[in-house]
Amino acid sequence: MVSIPRPPMAVRMCSTVDFPVGPIEAADDPSKPNRVPFRQVAYTGGKMHVPGYSYPVVLDLAGAVLPSSRPMLLEHDRKAIAGQSTKCSIEAEGLVVEGYMLDTPAAQEVLTLRDQGFTWQASVGAAPLAPYRFIQQGQTIQANGQQIEGPFLYFPKWGLGESSFVAVGADMNTVSEFGEVPIAAS
C-alpha cells in the first residue's frame, strides 16, 4: 500500500524570472507616476519541488481560479509588498501575471538588485480548491498540455493567492519583463 502524503493547505511553487528592461505598455493607468510595469510568466505547468512537500507538485492550469488583482510580495512576506497585479491569465506559456511595481522598500529592493544584474525568480502562493490526487510512480497523466509522469501531487483546482519575487525558485522556464517608468501626466 502506498502512503499518500498530506500537503500543507497552501502551495508555494517557485519559478525562475528574468528581468530584462524592454518595451512594455503600462499595466495600469499611465498617468500614475513611478509605476514600473511588469509581465511575468509565473508558472509553466510542470513539476515543482515545493519546500515542505515529500513529492513534486503540479497545479492544473485549467483548474486555476485567477482574480485579476493580487499582491506581488518579496519572499512571500505579507509585510513586504512590492507590487500589484492587474491581470492574471492562462496563456500559451503558462500562468501570466501582469501589473506594476509600487513605491515601497520591497519594490526598491527588487528593482535595485535587478538593475545590478540579479535575475529574480518567482514563487506563486496557491490554495487548493478541490482534493488533490497522488499520482504514483509509473502513472502518467495529461495536464497543462504535457504528459507528466508520477510520482507527484496533482491539484486539479486551485486559487492564486499571491505571487512573490524570490531569490530561489523551482521552475527554470519562466521569464519576467519590466517596462520603462511611465511619464506622469501634467
C-alpha positions in Angstrom: 0.0 0.0 0.0 1.3 3.5 -0.9 1.2 6.1 1.8 -0.3 9.3 0.4 1.3 12.4 1.8 -0.7 15.2 3.3 0.5 18.5 1.9 0.1 21.8 3.8 -3.1 23.8 2.9 -1.3 26.4 0.8 1.1 25.6 -2.0 4.0 27.8 -2.8 5.7 27.0 -6.0 8.7 28.7 -7.3 9.9 29.6 -10.8 12.7 31.5 -12.5 12.1 35.0 -13.5 14.4 37.2 -15.7 14.0 41.0 -15.7 15.3 42.5 -18.9 14.2 46.0 -19.4 12.1 46.2 -22.5 9.2 48.0 -24.2 6.1 47.0 -22.3 3.0 49.2 -22.1 2.0 50.3 -18.6 -0.1 47.7 -16.9 -2.1 50.4 -15.1 -3.2 54.0 -15.7 -0.1 55.6 -17.3 -0.9 58.9 -15.6 0.1 57.5 -12.2 3.8 58.3 -11.6 6.6 55.9 -10.8 4.8 52.7 -11.7 7.2 50.3 -13.4 5.0 47.8 -15.3 5.9 44.1 -15.4 4.8 40.9 -17.2 5.8 37.6 -15.7 5.3 34.0 -16.7 5.0 32.8 -13.1 4.4 29.0 -13.8 4.8 26.9 -16.9 2.8 23.9 -15.8 5.5 21.3 -14.9 6.5 19.6 -11.7 7.5 22.0 -8.9 9.7 20.9 -6.0 8.0 22.8 -3.2 9.5 23.1 0.3 7.5 21.1 2.8 6.3 18.5 0.3 7.6 15.0 0.0 6.7 14.9 -3.7 6.7 17.3 -6.5 3.6 19.4 -7.1 1.6 20.0 -10.3 -1.1 22.6 -10.5 -3.5 22.1 -13.3 -3.7 25.4 -15.2 -7.2 24.5 -16.5 -8.4 24.5 -12.9 -6.9 27.8 -11.9 -9.1 30.5 -10.2 -7.4 33.8 -11.0 -8.5 37.1 -9.6 -7.1 40.0 -11.6 -5.7 41.9 -8.6 -3.2 40.0 -6.4 -0.4 41.3 -4.3 3.2 40.9 -5.5 5.3 40.2 -2.5 9.0 39.8 -1.7 9.8 36.3 -0.5 6.2 35.6 0.4 6.4 38.2 3.2 2.9 39.9 3.5 4.6 42.9 5.1 6.9 43.3 2.1 4.6 44.3 -0.7 6.5 45.0 -3.9 3.7 45.4 -6.5 0.2 44.8 -7.6 -1.1 42.6 -10.4 -3.8 44.0 -12.7 -4.2 40.9 -14.9 -3.6 37.2 -14.2 -4.3 34.8 -17.1 -3.5 31.4 -18.5 -1.7 31.8 -21.9 0.3 29.6 -24.2 3.4 30.0 -21.9 1.6 29.2 -18.7 0.4 31.4 -15.8 1.0 35.0 -16.8 0.9 37.8 -14.2 0.9 41.5 -15.3 0.9 44.6 -13.1 3.1 47.3 -11.7 5.7 47.8 -9.0 4.8 50.1 -6.1 6.9 52.8 -4.3 7.8 50.6 -1.3 11.1 49.4 0.2 10.4 45.8 -1.1 9.9 47.1 -4.7 13.0 49.2 -4.4 15.0 46.1 -3.3 13.6 44.1 -6.3 14.4 46.9 -8.8 17.8 47.8 -7.4 19.0 44.2 -7.5 17.5 43.8 -11.0 19.4 47.0 -12.1 22.6 45.4 -10.7 22.1 42.3 -12.9 20.3 40.0 -10.4 17.9 37.5 -12.0 14.9 37.2 -9.8 12.8 34.1 -9.7 9.0 33.9 -9.0 7.0 31.9 -6.5 3.3 31.6 -6.6 1.2 31.1 -3.5 -1.8 28.9 -4.3 -4.6 27.4 -2.2 -6.2 24.1 -3.1 -9.9 24.4 -4.0 -10.5 20.7 -4.5 -8.9 17.5 -3.2 -5.5 16.7 -4.6 -4.6 13.3 -6.2 -1.4 11.4 -5.6 0.0 10.2 -9.0 2.1 7.2 -8.2 5.4 6.1 -9.7 4.8 4.6 -13.2 1.5 6.5 -13.7 1.2 9.3 -16.3 -1.4 12.0 -16.7 -2.1 14.7 -19.2 -2.1 18.1 -17.7 -1.0 21.6 -18.9 -0.5 20.4 -22.4 2.0 17.7 -21.5 2.3 14.1 -20.3 3.6 14.2 -16.7 4.9 11.0 -15.1 4.5 10.3 -11.3 5.2 10.4 -8.6 3.7 13.8 -7.8 0.8 15.6 -6.1 -1.8 16.8 -8.6 -4.0 19.8 -7.8 -6.9 19.9 -10.3 -8.4 23.1 -8.9 -6.6 25.9 -7.1 -6.8 29.6 -6.4 -4.0 32.2 -6.8 -3.3 34.0 -3.5 -0.2 35.9 -4.4 2.9 36.0 -6.4 6.4 36.7 -5.0 9.8 37.8 -6.2 12.2 35.3 -4.6 15.9 34.6 -4.7 15.5 30.8 -5.3 12.7 29.2 -7.3 11.9 25.8 -8.9 10.5 26.4 -12.4 13.5 27.4 -14.6 11.4 28.0 -17.7 9.8 31.3 -16.8 10.5 34.9 -17.7 9.6 38.3 -16.4 10.0 41.7 -18.2 9.9 45.2 -16.9 8.9 48.3 -18.9 10.0 51.8 -18.6 8.7 54.1 -15.9 5.6 55.8 -17.3 5.7 59.6 -17.5 3.3 61.3 -15.1 0.6 63.4 -16.6 0.9 67.1 -16.0 
